[in-house]
Amino acid sequence: MSPALRARSPNIMDDIVKRPPPSPSDKAPPQKKLDVKSRPASEEPTPKAGSLVLTPKEKSDLKEADKKEAKKDEPSKQDVIDMEVFDQILELDDGDSFFVSMMVSDYLKQVEVTFNQMDQAMKTKDLKQISQLGHFLKGSSAALGVKQVSATCEKIQNDAKGIPSEKTLEEVVSLLKRVKEEYSAAKRWLLEYCQKPVDSTVC
């Protein structure tokens, strides 16, 4: 480095150190954050490609279709009731439906009591008691034409006769759950015939 440049170097460094910092006006203005709420309509997010946009009418039609599809899963009266047997009971009535109403009322009470007894027997794993209760409920259900409940109760009667084991207990528990669901469907149909609320135990 030449003597002249070396002599000027301290002055140049002093000038840089002593130079005042740039004023705020010299800095680049900070970028303003875009408020989502103030976003122009043209910048609103659009549905993804391939997504389906439904009109209110289309949404309503879709809900109705879902309801109809759900009804398909509900058992029909012919599935839960043996109409040939039930019609024979109707023939014994005098026309005022009193006889049928009394039979339905007595049956619903019997089932509720029997289910409670079955639940108690399951707590003690008394399969013999459950088999006897299944036999009883099979007969009373068949007499009224409640065929699904009658058929499942026959399976409960036979399975509970088997050798007591964890597998047998699991099978009986599964059948009890199934027969209660079948009974709920039959109860709904019977009470509809009696023109009473579903939660009533008397026609």
C-alpha positions in Angstrom: 0.0 0.0 0.0 1.4 3.4 -0.9 2.3 5.9 1.9 -0.4 8.3 0.6 -3.2 5.6 0.7 -1.9 4.4 4.2 -2.1 8.0 5.4 -5.7 8.3 4.2 -6.9 4.9 5.5 -7.5 6.1 9.2 -9.5 9.0 7.9 -11.7 6.8 5.7 -12.4 4.4 8.6 -13.2 7.3 10.9 -15.6 8.6 8.3 -17.4 5.2 8.1 -17.6 4.8 11.9 -18.8 8.4 12.4 -21.3 8.2 9.6 -24.8 8.6 11.1 -27.2 5.6 10.7 -29.8 5.9 7.9 -33.1 7.6 8.9 -36.3 5.5 9.1 -37.4 7.1 5.8 -34.4 5.6 4.0 -35.5 2.0 5.0 -37.8 0.0 2.8 -41.4 0.2 4.0 -42.6 -2.9 5.9 -44.9 -5.2 4.0 -48.5 -4.9 5.1 -50.1 -8.1 6.3 -53.2 -9.1 4.3 -56.2 -9.3 6.5 -58.3 -12.4 5.5 -61.5 -10.5 6.4 -60.6 -7.7 4.0 -59.7 -10.0 1.2 -61.4 -8.9 -2.1 -64.1 -11.2 -3.4 -61.9 -12.0 -6.4 -59.3 -13.4 -4.1 -61.6 -15.7 -2.1 -60.5 -19.4 -2.2 -62.2 -21.4 -4.8 -63.3 -25.0 -4.5 -60.6 -27.5 -5.4 -60.6 -28.9 -8.9 -62.9 -31.9 -9.1 -64.9 -31.0 -5.9 -68.6 -31.1 -6.2 -70.6 -27.9 -5.3 -74.2 -28.7 -4.4 -77.1 -26.3 -4.7 -79.5 -26.1 -1.7 -82.1 -28.2 -3.7 -79.5 -30.8 -4.5 -78.5 -31.0 -0.8 -82.1 -31.4 0.2 -82.6 -34.2 -2.4 -79.4 -35.9 -1.1 -80.8 -35.9 2.5 -84.1 -37.4 1.3 -82.2 -40.1 -0.6 -80.2 -40.9 2.6 -83.5 -41.2 4.6 -84.9 -43.6 2.0 -81.7 -45.7 2.1 -81.8 -45.9 5.9 -85.4 -47.1 5.7 -84.3 -50.0 3.5 -82.3 -51.4 6.4 -85.5 -51.5 8.6 -87.1 -54.9 8.6 -90.6 -55.2 7.1 -93.6 -56.4 8.9 -93.4 -59.7 7.0 -89.8 -60.2 8.2 -90.7 -59.8 11.9 -94.3 -61.1 12.0 -95.7 -64.4 10.7 -98.8 -62.9 9.2 -100.5 -66.3 8.7 -100.4 -66.8 12.5 -101.3 -63.2 13.3 -104.3 -63.3 10.9 -105.6 -66.4 12.7 -105.5 -64.4 16.0 -107.3 -61.6 14.3 -110.1 -64.0 13.3 -110.7 -64.8 17.0 -111.3 -61.1 17.7 -114.9 -59.7 17.9 -114.0 -56.8 15.7 -113.1 -54.3 18.4 -109.4 -55.5 18.6 -109.7 -56.1 22.3 -108.6 -59.7 22.2 -105.5 -58.9 20.0 -104.6 -55.8 22.2 -104.7 -58.0 25.3 -102.5 -60.6 23.7 -100.0 -58.0 22.5 -100.0 -56.3 25.9 -99.4 -59.6 27.8 -96.7 -60.6 25.4 -94.7 -57.4 25.7 -94.8 -57.6 29.5 -93.7 -61.2 29.4 -90.7 -60.4 27.1 -89.5 -57.5 29.3 -89.6 -59.7 32.4 -87.9 -62.6 30.6 -85.1 -60.4 29.3 -84.5 -59.1 32.8 -84.3 -62.7 34.1 -81.9 -63.6 31.3 -79.6 -60.7 32.1 -79.6 -61.8 35.8 -78.8 -65.3 34.7 -75.9 -64.1 32.6 -74.3 -62.4 35.6 -74.0 -65.8 37.3 -73.3 -67.6 34.0 -76.4 -69.8 34.7 -76.7 -71.3 31.2 -79.4 -73.8 32.3 -81.6 -71.0 33.4 -81.0 -69.1 30.2 -81.9 -72.2 28.2 -85.2 -72.6 30.0 -86.1 -68.9 29.6 -85.2 -69.2 25.9 -87.6 -72.1 25.6 -90.4 -70.1 27.3 -89.9 -67.0 25.2 -89.7 -69.1 22.0 -93.2 -70.5 22.6 -94.9 -67.2 23.6 -93.3 -65.5 20.6 -94.4 -68.2 18.2 -98.0 -68.1 19.5 -98.2 -64.4 18.5 -96.4 -64.9 15.2 -93.2 -63.0 16.3 -91.1 -65.4 14.2 -87.6 -63.8 14.3 -87.7 -63.6 18.1 -89.0 -67.2 18.3 -86.3 -68.5 16.0 -83.5 -66.8 17.9 -84.8 -67.9 21.3 -84.7 -71.5 20.0 -81.0 -71.0 19.2 -80.5 -69.6 22.7 -82.3 -72.6 24.2 -80.1 -75.0 22.2 -76.7 -73.2 22.6 -77.1 -72.7 26.3 -77.6 -76.5 26.7 -74.0 -77.0 25.5 -70.9 -77.5 27.7 -70.3 -74.4 29.7 -67.3 -72.6 28.3 -66.1 -69.1 27.3 -67.1 -69.8 23.7 -70.6 -70.9 24.7 -71.0 -67.8 26.8 -69.9 -65.5 24.0 -72.4 -67.2 21.6 -75.2 -66.8 24.1 -74.3 -63.1 24.8 -74.3 -62.5 21.0 -77.7 -64.2 20.6 -79.2 -62.2 23.5 -78.1 -58.9 21.9 -79.5 -60.1 18.6 -82.9 -61.2 20.0 -83.3 -57.9 21.8 -82.9 -56.0 18.5 -85.4 -58.3 16.8 -87.8 -57.8 19.7 -87.5 -54.0 19.3 -88.5 -54.2 15.7 -91.4 -56.6 16.5 -92.6 -54.4 19.3 -92.6 -51.4 17.0 -94.8 -53.2 14.4 -97.2 -54.6 17.1 -97.7 -51.2 18.7 -98.3 -49.6 15.3 -101.0 -52.1 14.8 -102.5 -51.1 18.2 -102.1 -47.4 17.2 -100.1 -46.6 20.4 -96.7 -45.0 21.0 -93.7 -47.2 20.5 -92.5 -46.7 24.1 -95.8 -48.0 25.5 -96.0 -51.5 27.0 -99.7 -51.7 26.7 -101.8 -51.5 23.5 
